[in-house]
């Protein structure tokens, strides 16, 4: 029974402060919406794909050759992210970026047991993203023979500019704004209720203070006072004083 009463009290607090909660939810939505559409810088991605295919000594492809190619991809990832490749990319494109900043823009990935790996670049300009991805693949392909004495990488899909931004995520950001605003509103509602030390009902007087309730006075608004007819009392009192003064 106590748990049911507690739940009722919680819902009562939410209902009492519902206007505050709704207002803060809308404020959170407006703030995240303004940031998403007017402040956040859109980012675009572009991807190029490369195939690792070691020269076969026999006509038939051996399983060991495929395994070797797949294992080489992990080595190629480290080489691409190293200064040997990226410094030349920065020089060719005249990029005003440090090696670390350029490396953070590049993501190299491949599916399990696949000889194909991808170079994905994220940039604030879709055309720059495609240019960096293609240049990185080209520089890596040109320098691989000198670095590892092998020539087994082929570009199978060049990067194309994608004008659809990958971030910010409008729907996600707006949802976060609603959730954060609502959470702040609910938390503030309970905080205000906790800090409110006024007597709210008869239960507090009887159960908490141990006093006896002698009665309850209802609050009347202006319309109720007018309809009650007590507004005429001061006028009658004024008439009686006039009669007494004449006597």
C-alpha atoms as one frame of an Amber mdcrd trajectory, in Angstrom:
protein
   0.000   0.000   0.000   2.875   2.357   0.832   4.422   1.698  -2.592   1.135
   2.551  -4.310   0.850   5.808  -2.364   4.445   6.685  -3.241   3.737   6.157
  -6.912   0.673   8.336  -6.665   2.733  11.047  -5.038   5.338  10.833  -7.788
   2.716  11.150 -10.498   1.141  13.973  -8.535   4.419  15.899  -8.527   4.841
  15.356 -12.269   1.267  16.484 -12.892   1.723  19.535 -10.688   4.889  20.621
 -12.532   3.805  19.407 -15.955   4.006  22.895 -17.440   7.621  23.279 -16.286
   8.555  19.871 -17.709   6.971  20.617 -21.086   8.638  24.035 -21.306  12.098
  22.626 -20.533  11.550  19.818 -23.042  10.765  22.371 -25.744  13.780  24.454
 -24.717  16.033  21.394 -25.027  14.580  20.663 -28.446  15.116  24.254 -29.605
  18.703  24.403 -28.315  19.771  21.133 -29.978  17.844  22.061 -33.111  19.586
  25.437 -33.342  22.981  23.798 -32.806  22.271  21.066 -35.366  20.994  23.297
 -38.172  22.948  26.530 -37.623  26.146  25.849 -35.636  27.375  22.286 -36.225
  29.685  21.884 -39.224  28.506  19.141 -41.632  30.963  16.342 -42.349  31.116
  14.206 -45.475  32.741  10.861 -46.174  34.173   9.293 -49.283  35.556   5.787
 -49.762  37.902   4.079 -52.177  38.363   0.303 -52.352  41.552  -1.632 -53.050
  42.143  -5.288 -53.829  45.123  -7.230 -52.508  45.950  -9.969 -55.029  49.402
 -11.527 -54.820  50.828 -12.811 -58.090  50.091 -16.519 -58.431  52.819 -18.989
 -59.317  50.274 -21.512 -60.516  47.116 -21.265 -62.548  44.905 -22.367 -59.658
  44.413 -20.067 -56.692  45.645 -21.649 -53.494  44.017 -21.174 -50.113  47.378
 -20.210 -48.653  47.688 -17.366 -51.164  44.337 -15.936 -50.091  45.288 -16.192
 -46.408  48.552 -14.399 -47.113  46.749 -11.586 -48.905  44.306 -11.163 -46.025
  47.118 -11.054 -43.487  48.970  -8.460 -45.552  46.043  -6.045 -45.191  46.865
  -5.494 -41.504  50.390  -4.516 -42.502  49.087  -2.237 -45.230  46.860  -0.431
 -42.707  49.884   0.539 -40.641  51.824   1.634 -43.712  49.008   3.852 -44.993
  48.607   5.602 -41.642  52.354   6.115 -41.354  54.267   9.262 -42.307  55.769
   7.603 -45.392  52.407   7.728 -47.182  50.534  10.550 -45.472  53.380  13.056
 -45.627  53.494  12.611 -49.398  49.695  12.976 -49.563  49.919  16.228 -47.608
  52.619  17.482 -49.948  50.782  16.495 -53.146  47.520  18.141 -52.052  49.192
  21.023 -50.189  47.123  20.269 -47.088  47.409  22.528 -44.072  47.117  19.547
 -41.733  49.497  17.767 -39.433  50.202  14.076 -39.857  48.059  13.281 -36.825
  45.126  15.391 -38.018  45.170  13.750 -41.455  45.458  10.300 -39.920  42.383
  10.982 -37.777  40.376  11.687 -40.940  41.255   8.307 -42.446  39.681   4.987
 -41.515  40.908   1.739 -43.067  38.679  -1.309 -42.805  38.009  -4.678 -44.393
  35.565  -7.513 -43.978  36.680 -10.767 -42.397  38.548 -13.060 -44.824  38.196
 -10.497 -47.618  41.018  -9.408 -49.890  39.328  -6.042 -50.387  39.935  -3.172
 -47.974  38.570   0.364 -47.943  40.102   3.771 -47.306  37.417   6.058 -45.911
  38.043   9.776 -45.447  35.858  12.215 -43.493  36.124  15.923 -44.220  34.037
  19.084 -44.042  34.184  19.298 -47.845  32.845  16.332 -49.871  35.217  16.993
 -52.764  38.239  17.214 -50.477  37.249  13.920 -48.863  37.169  12.167 -52.244
  40.449  13.780 -53.324  42.248  12.737 -50.137  40.934   9.160 -50.397  41.998
   8.776 -54.024  45.393  10.406 -53.483  46.093   8.216 -50.460  45.278   5.076
 -52.450  47.407   6.239 -55.394  50.435   7.169 -53.267  50.220   3.887 -51.369
  50.018   1.884 -54.589  53.013   3.712 -56.091  55.223   3.306 -53.013  54.295
  -0.262 -52.056  56.813  -1.868 -54.390  59.621   0.230 -52.925  58.543  -0.396
 -49.341  57.789  -4.155 -49.447  59.090  -5.273 -52.842  55.611  -6.365 -53.871
  53.108  -5.017 -56.347  49.839  -6.663 -55.476  47.387  -3.801 -54.832  44.802
  -2.618 -57.339  42.290   0.188 -56.974  38.931  -1.326 -57.866  36.664   1.558
 -56.869  37.706   5.208 -56.846  36.185   7.588 -54.305  33.366   9.845 -55.476
  32.189  13.037 -53.719  29.113  12.390 -51.586  27.156  15.575 -50.943  24.974
  13.918 -48.284  26.521  14.693 -44.880  27.096  11.886 -42.400  26.944  14.285
 -39.463  25.323  15.899 -37.660  22.490  13.390 -37.407  19.433  15.653 -37.338
  16.968  13.087 -36.020  19.312  11.816 -33.328  20.248  15.293 -32.122  16.610
  16.399 -31.903  15.739  13.246 -29.977  18.634  13.922 -27.581  17.350  17.471
 -27.075  13.870  16.207 -26.173  15.222  13.560 -23.795  17.692  15.886 -22.055
  15.124  18.671 -21.739  12.558  16.259 -20.322  15.047  14.771 -17.854  16.104
  18.213 -16.644  12.463  19.226 -16.328  11.548  16.165 -14.271  14.630  16.542
 -12.077  13.920  20.216 -11.470  10.285  19.437 -10.682  11.268  16.973  -7.960
  13.942  19.347  -6.654  11.460  22.200  -6.308   9.012  19.870  -4.591  11.721
  18.703  -2.195  12.712  22.278  -1.339   9.084  23.343  -0.821   8.580  23.106
   2.959   5.078  24.596   3.068   2.140  22.613   4.487   0.336  21.107   1.520
  -2.386  18.894   3.038  -4.006  17.641   6.207  -1.966  14.449   6.136   1.228
  16.291   7.080  -0.424  17.910  10.116  -1.981  14.715  11.423   0.699  12.108
  10.619   3.941  14.081  10.688   3.263  16.680  13.402   0.768  14.618  15.420
  -1.677  17.504  15.735  -5.451  17.278  15.594  -7.152  18.699  12.534  -9.963
  21.034  13.629 -11.269  21.833  10.183 -10.514  22.973   6.688 -10.971  26.381
   5.071 -11.556  26.374   1.358  -9.961  29.050  -0.773 -12.412  31.192  -2.740
 -11.611  33.135  -5.860 -12.984  36.567  -6.796 -15.957  35.198  -8.765 -17.013
  32.966  -5.888 -16.810  35.879  -3.469 -19.023  38.018  -5.712 -21.635  35.296
  -6.112 -21.699  34.704  -2.343 -23.459  38.039  -1.724 -21.168  39.237   1.046
 -20.093  42.239  -0.998 -23.358  43.936   0.074 -22.406  43.968   3.773 -20.176
  47.057   3.621 -22.979  49.001   1.856 -25.545  48.151   4.551 -23.056  49.158
   7.195 -22.597  52.535   5.479 -26.404  53.105   5.399 -26.740  52.330   9.106
 -24.040  54.826   9.963 -25.890  57.508   7.938 -29.151  56.918   9.859 -27.392
  57.110  13.213 -25.730  60.383  12.259 -29.108  61.958  11.403 -30.548  60.937
  14.757
